[in-house]
């Protein structure tokens, strides 16, 4: 049986990305800050679906409700910011 990914990460020091609202930005920059190792296969697949293949990789994704749902699932593994135009 695998370990729970939330164990040891509760409280104010727990990192969880804040995801901007849909009207705040049309494109988001997502950076993987934690490894997928030791996390459930569904979280690994979610990172792959977002386009994240490597630790510290940054991808630009559209700010849609489906993408925000995927980001919520892996919010402890990523940093999210509004992407700059260009």
Secondary structure, DSSP 8 states (H G I E B T S, - for coil): ----TTTT--STT--------TTT-SEEEEEE-S-STTS-HHHHHHHHHHT--STT-EEEEE--HHHHHHHHHTTTTEEEEE----
